[in-house]
């Protein structure tokens, strides 16, 4: 296992990353998400605070203005509490609904679009005693690397965030000591400003820690999905196909194309040869093309086969070395001859047609 991990030196491919996302394995930072959700919650609280206070005052006014012990009975409990539920809903629901929406947006921005059905599947193996013991060892083992890192991170977060909150209070220590004897509204304003400073300091600290944790989680994720050279080769085989199979398929395709080409030789008007190394079969059909076409061509053994098929089917064979070489090199099978060779090919076809007419 150690050697296998040591061999994971290659960056993950796009296909590997896609598969990991499909399994729900993505780089995510809970600290960053928590910090952003807290900042969003504080911002929403500041936005709704005045309205919340007004509704709380209305609820308290409603409560204390209808104090009549004679109306209190077991049969009308819900009727009595319904107005307060209404006020509570007005106070709480907008804040929590918007906070939920912001939380979803923050998580979506962190991990992107992930819909992993594998994570939602119920697996009985996870409830087996062996798996439960393994999970417990991983969680409670203080020397397990990941658990140790998370423990150290938790301690650091508590110390750093607490220190930032304490620094905000300590910097206003004189104001806090001077609260004794002040009027309540003035004292509340001072306490509110100290509290705001403390919250801002703690939020900034959490954002910085969240940013660092995000970088660390990205590093750990990239490290966890690294691949060995053999995995890269296996994936290449899966995506591009086994080279041996590809070569076999290409060979079969070439053989089939050659057979189709050979079946066109008997329909050719003439075969132009080198005389032995090259052979090009030409056909002129006005209904298919405005100029003669090359229906078959080959060199050496393939040229020999073309000549033999032509002889068996009484297709004229004309020796013309320059034309045979030029047609073989410049015109593909089923391709139309170029305009600069019209004259040379026309002369050959005219000669062939004269020979046929003379024989007739």
N, C-alpha and C positions, 0 to 999 in steps of 0.2 A: 504494500500500500504506500509506503514511504517513497519507493522508487517511482511509482506511478504518479504520485503527487509532484515529485521533483521534475518529472518529464512534462508537466503541463506548462509549457513555456510559450505556446502559440496563442495569439489573440483569438477570441471567439469569432466565428464567422457569422454572417447575417442570418443564415439558416438556424444556427445554434441559438442565437439571441431570440429569434422568432419562436422557436420551440420552448425556450425557457419562459417567455411571456405567456404562451398558451398554457403552461403549467402553473402560472401565477407567481413565478419566481422572478421578481424585479427588485431593483435597488430602491429601498424606501427608508426614510429617516423619520422615526416616530418623534424624535426630539424637535425636528424642524416643523413637522406638522402640528405638534402640540404648541409650540411657540407662536406659530401663525394663527392658530385657532384662538389662543389666549389673547393675542393682539386684536383679532377681529371681535372677540367677545367684549373686550374693554371698550373698543371703539363703538360697538352697538350699544353698550351700557351707557356710554356718555351721550349717545344720540337720543336714547329713549328715557334718560334719567328724569328729565322734567315731567314728561308725560306719566311716567311711573309714579312719581311723587304725587302728582295731582290725583291720579286714580286711587292711590293709597289713602289720601286725605278724604276723597269722596266715599271710599269704602268705610273708613272709620266714622265719618259723619253719619252714614247710613246705619252703621252698627249702633252707635250711641244715641241716635235720635229715635229709635224704635225699641227702646228697652222697656218691655212690658211683660212682667212675669206671667200674667194671665194668658198671654198668647203662646207660651211655651208648652207644648204637649208632644207626646210621642207620635201622634198621627200626622203631624205637620212639620216634621224635621226637615225633609227635603225642600218643602216650600219656604221654610225660613232660611235655609242655606243657599238656595238658588241665586239670589241677588249677589251674594259674596263670591259664588263660583263665577258669575258673570264678570265681576270686577277682576278676579284673579286671572281669568282667561284674557281679558283686555291687557292686563299688566304683563303676563308671562308669555303668552303665545307668540306675539310678533317677534319678541326677542329670541326665543328658542327656535322658531321656524327659520328666521334669517341666519341664526348661528349654524343651524343644520345645513342650510344651503351653502354657506361659506365653507363649512367643514368639507362638504362633498367636493366643492371647487378646488380647495387646497389639496386634498388627497389626489384628485384627478390631475392637477398640475404636477404633483410630485411623481406619480407612477405612470401617468398616461392612461390610455384606454386598455384596461385589462379585464377580460371576462374568462375566468378559468373555471371550467366545469369540474375539473379534477379536484379542486379544493373543496367544492360543494358536495362531492360524493361521500357517502357514508362508508367507511371502511372498518369492518369488524376487527381487522388485524391491529388497528390502533388501540383497541380495548384489551388486547391479549396481555397477560401478566408480563411476558418478556418485554413487549414494547413499553408498557407502563414503567417497568423497572429501569429500562434504558433512558426514558424521558426523565424520570426522577433523578437518576445519576447525573444526567447532563445538566439539569437545573440546579441541583443542590451540591454538586461537586465544585468546591471553591477553586480547584486547580485546573478545571476544564477551561481552555483558553478563552472561549467566547463568553462563558459565564464570568470569568475573572475580569475581562474587559468591560462587560456591562456593569459589574459591581463597582469597579473603579470609576466608570463614567457617572454612575448614580451618586457616588460620594462627592465627586468633583462638582456635579451640578448643584447639589445641595449646598456645598461650601461656597461656590462662586455666586450663585443666585442669592443666598443668604447674606453674603458679604456685601453685595451690591445694595440689597435692601437696607442693611445696617448702615452703610455709608450714607445713604440718603437721610436716615433718621439722625445719625451722628452729626451730619453737617448742619442740621437745624436744631441741635440740642438746646441752644440758648433760647430759641423761640418756644420750644416745648416747656422748658423750665419756667418761662415767663407767663404761662397760661394761667397760673394761680392768681385768682382775683380778677381776671378779665371777664367781660360780659360774654354770655353764652354764644351769641352770633359771631363775635370776633374770634372766640376760641375755636368755634367750629370751622371758620374760614382758614385759620392757621393749620388746624389738624387736617383739613381737606387738602391744602397745598402740600403739606408734608407727605400725605398719603399718595398724592398724584406723583410727586417726585420719586417716592419709593417704587411705585408701580412702573413708572417709565424706566428707571434703572434696572429693575428686575426683568422687564420685557426685553430691553436691549441685551442684557446678559443672556437671556434664553435664546434670542435670535442669533447671537454670535455662536453660542454653543450648538444651536441647531444647524447653523451653516457648516461648522466644523464636523458635526456628526454626519451631515449629508455627504461631505467629501469623503469621510471615512467609510460610510456605507457604500458609496460608489466604488471605492478602491476594493473593498471586500467582495463586492458583487463581481467586479471584473476579474478578480483573482479566482473566485469560485467557479466561474464559467470558462476559464482558460482550457485549452484543449491540447492533447498530445499530437505529435506529428502523425501518428497512426490514425487518430480520430479524424484529422484533416483529410488524410488519404481516403478513409472509408466514406466520409461524407461526399468527397469528390466523386467517388465511384457511384454512390447512390444518386447524385444529382446529374452527373454527366454520363454515367453508365460505365460498366466494366470495359476497359480498352479491348480485351479479347472479344467480348460480345459485340462491341461496336465494329471491330474489324470484320467479324463474321457477317454482321448485317450488311456492312458496306460491300463485302465480297459478293453476297447474294444479290444485292441490288445491282452491282456491276454485271453480274452474270445474267440477270433478267434483262437488263438494258441491252446487253450484247446479243441475247437471243432475239429480242424485238428488232434490233438493228439487222441481224442476219436474215430475219423473215422478210425484210424489205428489199433485199438484194434481188430476188427473182422479179420484182416489179420495176427494177431500174431500167433506164434506157441505154445506159452505157456504164462500163467500169473503166476508169482511167488508172493506169499503173505506171510503176517507176522503171523497170518492169517487175522487180521481185520484192523490193522492200516496202513499197507503198501501194495501196489500192483504195480508190475512192469511187463509190457508186453514185451516179447522178440520175435524177429523174426530173422530167419537165412536165408539169401538169398545170395548165392555165387556170383551172378551177380552184387550185389550192394556193398558188403563189404566182406573182408576175414574172418570176425568173426561175431558172432551174434550181433544184435543191439537192443537197448532199444527204442521201438516205442511209449511207453506211460508209465507214472508212476504217482503216487499220494499217498496222505495220507488221512486217515479218510474218509470224505464224497466222495472225488474224488476216493479214493481206492475202496470204495463201488460201485461207478458208473462203474469203470473199471471191477470189478468182475461181475456186473450185465450184462454188454454188452458182456463179455466173455461167460457167461452162455447162453445168448440168441443166440449166434453165435457158440456154441459148441466148444469154445476154451478151451483147458485143463487148469485147475487151480491146481497148485502144491504149497503146503505149505512148505516153507523153510525160516525160520526167518533170519538166518545169511546172506544168499544170497540176500534176498529181501532188507534188510537194507543196505547191502554193495552196491548193484546196485543202489538203490535210492540215496545214498549219494555221489557216485563217478562217475556216468555216466549220462550225460544230455540226454534229449530226442533226438532221432536220432543219438546218440553217440554209438560208438563201445565199447564193454566191454573190460576192461583191461586184459592183458595177465595173470595176477596172478589169474584171475577168470575163465580162460578157462576150467579148469578141472571140477569145480563145475557146471558151466552152461552146459558143455557137458554132464555131468551125467544126469541133468534134462531133456535136449533135447532127450537124448538116451532113457530115461524112457518113455517120451511122444511118441516118434516114435514107441517104442515097443508096447505101449498100442494101438496106431492107427493100427499097423500091425496085432496085435492080434485080434482087433475088426473086421478087414477086413477078 
